[in-house]
Amino acid sequence: RPSTFEKVKAELEAARDAECDFERSGHRVKPPPAPRPGEGNVRLNAAAILREDSLYRKKQQQEAEKLQAYEQELRDSTEYYEWRARMQQHDKEEEASAVERRRIETLLGEEAAKESKLRKHNERVAVAAAVKLQVSEGAAQRRRDEERARLEKEARVLDVHAQRDKPALAIEEIAKANHARASAMREEAERLSAGR
């Protein structure tokens, strides 16, 4: 049966040769003579046949493997999509719970800070009240001590005033006693002198 392979091959070679024509000084290169039909065929020996057969079988094996891999990888993907949707939902729930947990921790932290601040404020108020009470008690004690000291000083002053009057009274009493003794002695002396 006649083949157009040789004709197409010749056309392609002519086109390639035309591209390689570098415009030589007007000379055109003659194209190589076209082979005659039946003359350009290579005779096949046993090694070439086995080589071609091996190459053909390799290609068939590769195509069979590709087809088998394609058939094996074809499966119902709904299971995968359901799993992916479940995992995405699970991730969203975990993220929402983490956000809620952080929000609650923040609120608890704020409450703890407020309680701590209030407790410290109450402690400061209690300390201030205790200090004021101590100061007022100290002031009252100081006033009592000052009043007692004032009363003691007044008593001392009165005692000193009383002691000042005592020597004069004592002198007066001694003078009276001396005067009475002297009178009594005079009378005794007069009685003794009259009785003699």
Accessible surface in RSA format (square Angstrom, percent):
REM  Atomic radii and reference values for relative SASA: ProtOr
REM  Chains: A
REM  Algorithm: Lee & Richards
REM  Probe-radius: 1.40
REM  Slices: 20
REM RES _ NUM      All-atoms   Total-Side   Main-Chain    Non-polar    All polar
REM                ABS   REL    ABS   REL    ABS   REL    ABS   REL    ABS   REL
RES ARG A   1   269.65 113.2 191.41  97.6  78.24 186.3  77.50 105.9 192.15 116.5
RES PRO A   2   134.18  97.8 106.21  96.8  27.96 101.7 117.81  97.3  16.37 101.7
RES SER A   3    80.88  68.3  50.04  66.8  30.84  71.0  43.44  92.5  37.44  52.5
RES THR A   4    96.09  68.3  92.97  94.3   3.12   7.4  64.26  86.3  31.83  48.1
RES PHE A   5   127.90  64.0 121.79  75.4   6.12  15.9 126.78  76.9   1.12   3.2
RES GLU A   6    63.14  36.2  59.43  45.0   3.71   8.8  42.29  81.8  20.85  17.0
RES LYS A   7   137.88  67.3 129.70  79.6   8.17  19.5  80.29  72.3  57.59  61.3
RES VAL A   8    73.41  48.3  73.41  66.5   0.00   0.0  73.41  63.8   0.00   0.0
RES LYS A   9    93.29  45.5  90.91  55.8   2.39   5.7  43.98  39.6  49.31  52.5
RES ALA A  10    39.62  36.4  32.33  49.9   7.28  16.6  35.87  50.5   3.74   9.9
RES GLU A  11   102.06  58.6  92.35  69.9   9.71  23.1  44.52  86.1  57.54  47.0
RES LEU A  12    97.18  54.1  96.54  69.1   0.64   1.6  96.92  68.1   0.26   0.7
RES GLU A  13    72.79  41.8  71.86  54.4   0.94   2.2  23.49  45.4  49.31  40.3
RES ALA A  14    54.85  50.4  46.09  71.1   8.76  19.9  50.03  70.5   4.82  12.8
RES ALA A  15    52.78  48.5  43.04  66.4   9.74  22.2  51.18  72.1   1.60   4.2
RES ARG A  16   149.38  62.7 148.94  75.9   0.44   1.1  53.47  73.1  95.91  58.1
RES ASP A  17    70.35  49.3  63.05  62.8   7.31  17.3  25.12  59.1  45.23  45.1
RES ALA A  18    67.07  61.7  45.13  69.6  21.94  49.9  51.91  73.1  15.16  40.2
RES GLU A  19   141.71  81.4 111.34  84.2  30.37  72.3  48.18  93.2  93.53  76.4
RES CYS A  20    76.46  57.8  70.51  78.6   5.95  14.0  21.09  53.4  55.37  59.7
RES ASP A  21    50.90  35.7  31.65  31.5  19.25  45.5  19.28  45.4  31.62  31.5
RES PHE A  22   158.18  79.1 136.57  84.6  21.61  56.2 141.51  85.8  16.67  47.7
RES GLU A  23   157.34  90.3 131.81  99.7  25.53  60.8  52.98 102.5 104.36  85.2
RES ARG A  24   129.34  54.3 116.51  59.4  12.84  30.6  47.28  64.6  82.07  49.7
RES SER A  25   102.54  86.6  67.23  89.7  35.30  81.3  65.08 138.6  37.46  52.5
RES GLY A  26    76.05  93.8   0.00   N/A  76.05  93.8  43.88 120.4  32.18  72.1
RES HIS A  27   132.00  72.1 126.87  88.2   5.13  13.1  80.58  83.0  51.42  59.8
RES ARG A  28   191.68  80.5 169.01  86.2  22.67  54.0  64.71  88.4 126.97  77.0
RES VAL A  29    92.51  60.9  69.03  62.5  23.48  56.6  74.62  64.8  17.89  48.5
RES LYS A  30   178.34  87.0 163.09 100.1  15.25  36.3 107.80  97.0  70.54  75.1
RES PRO A  31    97.46  71.0  82.04  74.8  15.42  56.1  86.23  71.2  11.23  69.8
RES PRO A  32    89.37  65.1  72.50  66.1  16.87  61.3  78.95  65.2  10.42  64.8
RES PRO A  33   124.90  91.0 102.40  93.3  22.50  81.8 112.28  92.7  12.62  78.4
RES ALA A  34    74.20  68.2  49.61  76.6  24.58  55.9  53.70  75.6  20.50  54.3
RES PRO A  35    76.64  55.9  54.96  50.1  21.68  78.8  64.78  53.5  11.86  73.7
RES ARG A  36   164.76  69.2 160.48  81.8   4.28  10.2  45.30  61.9 119.46  72.4
RES PRO A  37   128.49  93.6 105.70  96.4  22.79  82.8 108.81  89.8  19.68 122.3
RES GLY A  38    62.48  77.0   0.00   N/A  62.48  77.0  28.40  77.9  34.07  76.3
RES GLU A  39   116.68  67.0  85.30  64.5  31.38  74.7  42.44  82.1  74.24  60.6
RES GLY A  40    48.42  59.7   0.00   N/A  48.42  59.7  23.09  63.4  25.32  56.7
RES ASN A  41   109.86  75.8  86.86  83.9  23.00  55.4  28.39  68.3  81.48  78.8
RES VAL A  42   125.80  82.8 103.70  93.9  22.10  53.2 107.94  93.8  17.85  48.4
RES ARG A  43   224.26  94.2 201.59 102.8  22.67  54.0  84.36 115.3 139.90  84.8
RES LEU A  44   115.46  64.3  85.78  61.4  29.68  74.6  86.17  60.5  29.29  78.8
RES ASN A  45    95.96  66.2  87.89  84.9   8.07  19.4  40.51  97.5  55.44  53.6
RES ALA A  46    73.15  67.3  62.79  96.9  10.36  23.6  66.67  93.9   6.47  17.2
RES ALA A  47    54.61  50.2  46.27  71.4   8.34  19.0  49.82  70.2   4.79  12.7
RES ALA A  48    17.19  15.8  16.79  25.9   0.40   0.9  17.11  24.1   0.07   0.2
RES ILE A  49    91.88  52.3  89.72  66.8   2.17   5.2  91.13  65.6   0.75   2.0
RES LEU A  50   122.76  68.4 119.36  85.4   3.40   8.6 119.48  83.9   3.29   8.8
RES ARG A  51   158.58  66.6 150.59  76.8   7.99  19.0  75.38 103.0  83.19  50.4
RES GLU A  52   107.89  61.9 104.53  79.1   3.36   8.0  33.36  64.5  74.53  60.9
RES ASP A  53    54.25  38.0  48.76  48.5   5.48  13.0  17.27  40.7  36.97  36.9
RES SER A  54    56.83  48.0  50.22  67.0   6.61  15.2  30.73  65.4  26.10  36.6
RES LEU A  55    92.65  51.6  90.54  64.8   2.11   5.3  92.15  64.7   0.50   1.3
RES TYR A  56   130.48  60.9 127.35  72.5   3.12   8.1  96.29  72.4  34.18  42.1
RES ARG A  57   151.88  63.8 148.08  75.5   3.79   9.0  46.21  63.2 105.66  64.0
RES LYS A  58   128.54  62.7 125.23  76.8   3.31   7.9  71.43  64.3  57.10  60.8
RES LYS A  59   115.23  56.2 114.27  70.1   0.96   2.3  63.71  57.3  51.52  54.9
RES GLN A  60    88.00  49.2  82.39  60.2   5.61  13.3  29.39  62.6  58.61  44.5
RES GLN A  61   102.93  57.6  99.86  73.0   3.07   7.3  35.67  75.9  67.26  51.0
RES GLN A  62   103.13  57.7 101.56  74.2   1.57   3.7  27.52  58.6  75.60  57.3
RES GLU A  63   115.96  66.6 110.98  84.0   4.97  11.8  39.37  76.1  76.59  62.5
RES ALA A  64    56.05  51.5  46.22  71.3   9.82  22.3  52.49  73.9   3.56   9.4
RES GLU A  65    92.11  52.9  87.28  66.0   4.83  11.5  32.14  62.2  59.97  49.0
RES LYS A  66   152.56  74.4 143.28  87.9   9.27  22.1  92.62  83.4  59.93  63.8
RES LEU A  67   107.55  59.9 103.84  74.3   3.70   9.3 107.18  75.3   0.37   1.0
RES GLN A  68   101.03  56.5  99.11  72.4   1.92   4.6  26.67  56.8  74.36  56.4
RES ALA A  69    43.63  40.1  40.06  61.8   3.58   8.1  43.11  60.7   0.53   1.4
RES TYR A  70   134.15  62.6 130.67  74.3   3.48   9.0  95.17  71.5  38.98  48.0
RES GLU A  71   104.52  60.0  91.23  69.0  13.29  31.6  31.24  60.4  73.28  59.8
RES GLN A  72   122.85  68.7  97.81  71.5  25.04  59.6  40.83  86.9  82.02  62.2
RES GLU A  73   124.55  71.5 109.46  82.8  15.10  35.9  38.11  73.7  86.44  70.6
RES LEU A  74   107.97  60.1  91.44  65.4  16.53  41.6  92.67  65.1  15.31  41.2
RES ARG A  75   190.69  80.1 156.32  79.7  34.37  81.8  67.06  91.6 123.63  74.9
RES ASP A  76   106.36  74.5  84.52  84.1  21.85  51.7  43.82 103.1  62.54  62.4
RES SER A  77    50.64  42.8  47.28  63.1   3.35   7.7  26.66  56.8  23.98  33.6
RES THR A  78    73.81  52.5  72.62  73.6   1.19   2.8  61.43  82.5  12.39  18.7
RES GLU A  79   134.49  77.2 131.96  99.8   2.53   6.0  47.24  91.4  87.25  71.2
RES TYR A  80   108.06  50.5 102.16  58.1   5.91  15.4  76.13  57.2  31.93  39.4
RES TYR A  81   111.79  52.2 107.86  61.4   3.93  10.2  63.19  47.5  48.61  59.9
RES GLU A  82   103.17  59.2  98.29  74.4   4.88  11.6  36.42  70.4  66.75  54.5
RES TRP A  83   121.36  48.7 121.36  58.7   0.00   0.0 102.94  54.9  18.42  29.9
RES ARG A  84   100.31  42.1 100.20  51.1   0.11   0.3  21.20  29.0  79.11  47.9
RES ALA A  85    57.50  52.9  50.63  78.1   6.87  15.6  53.56  75.4   3.93  10.4
RES ARG A  86   137.69  57.8 130.62  66.6   7.07  16.8  70.13  95.8  67.56  40.9
RES MET A  87    75.15  38.9  75.15  49.7   0.00   0.0  50.03  42.5  25.12  33.3
RES GLN A  88    93.26  52.2  91.54  66.9   1.73   4.1  28.65  61.0  64.61  49.0
RES GLN A  89    94.35  52.8  92.89  67.9   1.46   3.5  34.50  73.4  59.85  45.4
RES HIS A  90    85.10  46.5  83.49  58.0   1.61   4.1  55.32  57.0  29.78  34.6
RES ASP A  91    82.99  58.1  78.59  78.2   4.40  10.4  27.61  65.0  55.38  55.2
RES LYS A  92   137.31  67.0 131.83  80.9   5.48  13.0  78.88  71.0  58.42  62.2
RES GLU A  93    96.11  55.2  89.09  67.4   7.02  16.7  38.74  74.9  57.37  46.8
RES GLU A  94    92.47  53.1  88.02  66.6   4.45  10.6  34.78  67.3  57.69  47.1
RES GLU A  95   116.43  66.8 110.24  83.4   6.19  14.7  36.88  71.3  79.55  64.9
RES ALA A  96    62.39  57.4  51.06  78.8  11.33  25.8  58.19  82.0   4.20  11.1
RES SER A  97    56.62  47.8  47.53  63.4   9.08  20.9  43.80  93.3  12.82  18.0
RES ALA A  98    18.83  17.3  18.81  29.0   0.02   0.0  18.81  26.5   0.02   0.0
RES VAL A  99    76.66  50.4  75.62  68.5   1.04   2.5  75.73  65.8   0.93   2.5
RES GLU A 100    71.65  41.1  71.43  54.0   0.22   0.5  36.73  71.0  34.92  28.5
RES ARG A 101   131.58  55.2 128.08  65.3   3.50   8.3  51.75  70.7  79.84  48.4
RES ARG A 102   135.57  56.9 134.14  68.4   1.43   3.4  63.56  86.9  72.01  43.6
RES ARG A 103   120.77  50.7 114.45  58.3   6.32  15.1  62.95  86.0  57.82  35.0
RES ILE A 104    76.50  43.5  76.43  56.9   0.07   0.2  76.50  55.1   0.00   0.0
RES GLU A 105   100.69  57.8  91.67  69.4   9.03  21.5  38.78  75.0  61.92  50.6
RES THR A 106    77.72  55.3  68.07  69.0   9.65  23.0  53.29  71.6  24.43  36.9
RES LEU A 107    82.88  46.2  82.46  59.0   0.42   1.0  82.55  58.0   0.32   0.9
RES LEU A 108   112.36  62.6 108.89  77.9   3.47   8.7 109.17  76.7   3.19   8.6
RES GLY A 109    39.52  48.7   0.00   N/A  39.52  48.7  33.66  92.4   5.86  13.1
RES GLU A 110    85.95  49.3  80.53  60.9   5.42  12.9  33.50  64.8  52.45  42.8
RES GLU A 111    87.09  50.0  87.09  65.9   0.00   0.0  31.27  60.5  55.82  45.6
RES ALA A 112    58.44  53.7  51.10  78.9   7.34  16.7  54.65  77.0   3.79  10.0
RES ALA A 113    61.65  56.7  49.27  76.0  12.38  28.2  57.62  81.1   4.03  10.7
RES LYS A 114   128.57  62.7 122.86  75.4   5.72  13.6  81.09  73.0  47.48  50.6
RES GLU A 115   103.99  59.7 100.43  76.0   3.56   8.5  32.47  62.8  71.51  58.4
RES SER A 116    34.13  28.8  33.98  45.3   0.15   0.3  16.42  35.0  17.70  24.8
RES LYS A 117   154.39  75.3 149.33  91.6   5.06  12.1  97.01  87.3  57.38  61.1
RES LEU A 118   105.84  58.9 102.66  73.4   3.18   8.0 105.46  74.1   0.38   1.0
RES ARG A 119   133.18  55.9 129.66  66.1   3.52   8.4  53.90  73.7  79.29  48.1
RES LYS A 120   115.26  56.2 114.61  70.3   0.65   1.6  58.63  52.8  56.62  60.3
RES HIS A 121    92.94  50.8  92.94  64.6   0.00   0.0  58.23  60.0  34.71  40.4
RES ASN A 122    79.34  54.7  74.92  72.4   4.42  10.6  25.75  62.0  53.59  51.8
RES GLU A 123    95.56  54.9  91.71  69.4   3.85   9.2  39.99  77.4  55.57  45.4
RES ARG A 124   150.24  63.1 144.81  73.8   5.43  12.9  71.17  97.3  79.07  47.9
RES VAL A 125    78.75  51.8  75.67  68.5   3.08   7.4  78.10  67.9   0.65   1.8
RES ALA A 126    59.54  54.7  49.37  76.2  10.17  23.1  55.58  78.3   3.96  10.5
RES VAL A 127    94.60  62.3  92.45  83.7   2.15   5.2  94.57  82.2   0.03   0.1
RES ALA A 128    46.25  42.5  39.92  61.6   6.33  14.4  45.80  64.5   0.45   1.2
RES ALA A 129    55.42  51.0  47.42  73.2   7.99  18.2  51.13  72.0   4.29  11.4
RES ALA A 130    48.97  45.0  43.43  67.0   5.55  12.6  48.15  67.8   0.83   2.2
RES VAL A 131    74.89  49.3  74.87  67.8   0.02   0.0  74.87  65.1   0.02   0.0
RES LYS A 132   148.92  72.7 144.52  88.7   4.40  10.5  89.50  80.6  59.42  63.3
RES LEU A 133   105.34  58.7 101.86  72.9   3.48   8.7 104.87  73.6   0.47   1.3
RES GLN A 134   121.61  68.0 113.82  83.2   7.79  18.5  34.76  74.0  86.85  65.9
RES VAL A 135    97.20  64.0  89.40  80.9   7.80  18.8  95.62  83.1   1.58   4.3
RES SER A 136    58.34  49.3  51.26  68.4   7.08  16.3  48.55 103.4   9.80  13.7
RES GLU A 137    96.43  55.4  92.34  69.9   4.10   9.8  39.08  75.6  57.35  46.8
RES GLY A 138    31.63  39.0   0.00   N/A  31.63  39.0  28.38  77.9   3.25   7.3
RES ALA A 139    18.48  17.0  18.20  28.1   0.28   0.6  18.20  25.6   0.28   0.8
RES ALA A 140    26.25  24.1  25.16  38.8   1.10   2.5  25.85  36.4   0.41   1.1
RES GLN A 141    77.12  43.1  77.12  56.4   0.00   0.0  34.72  73.9  42.41  32.2
RES ARG A 142   139.35  58.5 136.43  69.5   2.93   7.0  52.26  71.4  87.09  52.8
RES ARG A 143   147.17  61.8 142.72  72.8   4.45  10.6  66.85  91.4  80.32  48.7
RES ARG A 144   132.17  55.5 126.64  64.6   5.53  13.2  67.25  91.9  64.92  39.3
RES ASP A 145    52.11  36.5  49.05  48.8   3.06   7.2  21.49  50.6  30.62  30.5
RES GLU A 146   102.54  58.9  95.18  72.0   7.36  17.5  44.26  85.6  58.28  47.6
RES GLU A 147    75.94  43.6  73.80  55.8   2.14   5.1  38.64  74.7  37.31  30.5
RES ARG A 148   127.07  53.4 125.08  63.8   1.99   4.7  52.14  71.3  74.93  45.4
RES ALA A 149    40.31  37.1  37.90  58.5   2.41   5.5  39.67  55.9   0.65   1.7
RES ARG A 150   106.27  44.6 103.84  52.9   2.43   5.8  62.55  85.5  43.72  26.5
RES LEU A 151    92.17  51.3  88.44  63.3   3.73   9.4  88.79  62.4   3.38   9.1
RES GLU A 152    86.10  49.4  80.79  61.1   5.31  12.6  33.08  64.0  53.02  43.3
RES LYS A 153   124.15  60.6 123.17  75.6   0.98   2.3  68.77  61.9  55.38  59.0
RES GLU A 154    77.73  44.6  76.31  57.7   1.42   3.4  35.17  68.0  42.56  34.7
RES ALA A 155    57.40  52.8  49.91  77.0   7.49  17.0  54.01  76.1   3.39   9.0
RES ARG A 156   145.28  61.0 143.64  73.2   1.64   3.9  61.52  84.1  83.76  50.8
RES VAL A 157    76.68  50.5  75.30  68.2   1.38   3.3  76.67  66.6   0.01   0.0
RES LEU A 158   123.88  69.0 120.34  86.1   3.54   8.9 120.65  84.7   3.23   8.7
RES ASP A 159    74.29  52.0  69.54  69.2   4.76  11.3  18.66  43.9  55.63  55.5
RES VAL A 160    71.86  47.3  71.42  64.7   0.44   1.1  71.78  62.4   0.08   0.2
RES HIS A 161    84.90  46.4  83.80  58.2   1.10   2.8  53.66  55.3  31.24  36.4
RES ALA A 162    45.60  41.9  37.06  57.2   8.55  19.4  43.99  61.9   1.61   4.3
RES GLN A 163    81.81  45.7  79.22  57.9   2.59   6.2  33.73  71.8  48.08  36.5
RES ARG A 164   154.92  65.0 137.40  70.0  17.53  41.7  57.51  78.6  97.42  59.0
RES ASP A 165    86.73  60.8  85.31  84.9   1.42   3.4  18.66  43.9  68.07  67.9
RES LYS A 166   109.54  53.4 107.85  66.2   1.68   4.0  67.47  60.7  42.07  44.8
RES PRO A 167    69.86  50.9  64.15  58.5   5.71  20.8  69.82  57.6   0.04   0.3
RES ALA A 168    60.83  55.9  52.65  81.2   8.18  18.6  56.91  80.1   3.92  10.4
RES LEU A 169    94.68  52.7  94.57  67.7   0.11   0.3  94.67  66.5   0.01   0.0
RES ALA A 170    43.27  39.8  39.36  60.7   3.91   8.9  42.88  60.4   0.39   1.0
RES ILE A 171   116.60  66.4 115.61  86.1   0.99   2.4 116.16  83.6   0.45   1.2
RES GLU A 172    88.48  50.8  84.72  64.1   3.77   9.0  30.36  58.7  58.12  47.5
RES GLU A 173   114.89  66.0 110.99  84.0   3.90   9.3  38.34  74.2  76.55  62.5
RES ILE A 174   101.63  57.8 100.07  74.6   1.56   3.8 101.60  73.2   0.02   0.1
RES ALA A 175    51.87  47.7  44.11  68.1   7.76  17.6  49.37  69.5   2.50   6.6
RES LYS A 176   130.96  63.9 125.11  76.8   5.85  13.9  79.94  72.0  51.01  54.3
RES ALA A 177    52.12  47.9  41.46  64.0  10.66  24.3  49.40  69.6   2.72   7.2
RES ASN A 178    68.54  47.3  64.73  62.6   3.80   9.2  24.39  58.7  44.15  42.7
RES HIS A 179   121.38  66.3 116.87  81.2   4.50  11.5  77.08  79.4  44.29  51.5
RES ALA A 180    59.82  55.0  50.46  77.9   9.35  21.3  56.51  79.6   3.31   8.8
RES ARG A 181   143.75  60.4 139.99  71.4   3.76   8.9  59.41  81.2  84.34  51.1
RES ALA A 182    40.25  37.0  36.05  55.6   4.20   9.6  39.16  55.2   1.09   2.9
RES SER A 183    33.61  28.4  32.59  43.5   1.03   2.4  22.96  48.9  10.66  14.9
RES ALA A 184    56.26  51.7  48.25  74.5   8.01  18.2  52.20  73.5   4.07  10.8
RES MET A 185   128.57  66.6 123.33  81.6   5.25  12.5 113.09  96.1  15.49  20.5
RES ARG A 186   128.90  54.1 127.24  64.9   1.66   3.9  61.86  84.5  67.04  40.6
RES GLU A 187   115.69  66.4 112.38  85.0   3.31   7.9  39.80  77.0  75.89  62.0
RES GLU A 188    76.69  44.0  75.63  57.2   1.06   2.5  25.79  49.9  50.90  41.6
RES ALA A 189    55.27  50.8  49.50  76.4   5.77  13.1  53.17  74.9   2.09   5.5
RES GLU A 190   111.35  63.9 109.12  82.6   2.23   5.3  43.16  83.5  68.19  55.7
RES ARG A 191   156.02  65.5 147.41  75.1   8.61  20.5  73.02  99.8  82.99  50.3
RES LEU A 192   110.12  61.3 106.34  76.1   3.78   9.5 108.43  76.2   1.69   4.5
RES SER A 193    77.58  65.6  58.12  77.6  19.46  44.8  44.74  95.3  32.84  46.0
RES ALA A 194    88.57  81.4  50.61  78.1  37.96  86.4  62.67  88.2  25.91  68.6
RES GLY A 195    67.76  83.6   0.00   N/A  67.76  83.6  36.32  99.7  31.44  70.4
RES ARG A 196   234.20  98.3 171.86  87.6  62.34 148.4  78.15 106.8 156.05  94.6
END  Absolute sums over single chains surface
CHAIN  1 A    19111.8      17246.7       1865.0      11311.6       7800.1
END  Absolute sums over all chains
TOTAL         19111.8      17246.7       1865.0      11311.6       7800.1
